[in-house]
């Protein structure tokens, strides 16, 4: 899967935050929902434009960011 087919950044949409292509749904929002206990089913019911592939793209994007050290290191 190429996450670039599903995740985009446009400075005119959410000040350039990565979003699901064709929506104003940010990667950050998807991760926040999952982190507070939302299930995939809940996300798809609330955001019917999202697909399973879009959700997989969020994780592929996040994985690549971590691989390229585009994250904030944790201090001990």
C-alpha positions, 0 to 999 in steps of 0.5 A: 500500500502506498499511503501517499494515495490516501494521506495528503497535506494542503496548507489550505486544509487544517493548516497543512495537517496530514488528512485523509484525501478528499476529506477534512479528517486529519490523521491526528483525529483518527489516532486520537479517536483510537487512543481514547477507545473508539473502535474501527466500527465507531469511526466508520459509522461516524465518518462514512467516507472513510474506508478500511484502506484509508485507516490502513494508510494512517498507520502506514504513514505513521510507521514511515514517520517513525522510521524517518524519525519524524517524531518527538523523542521521549525524555527519560 
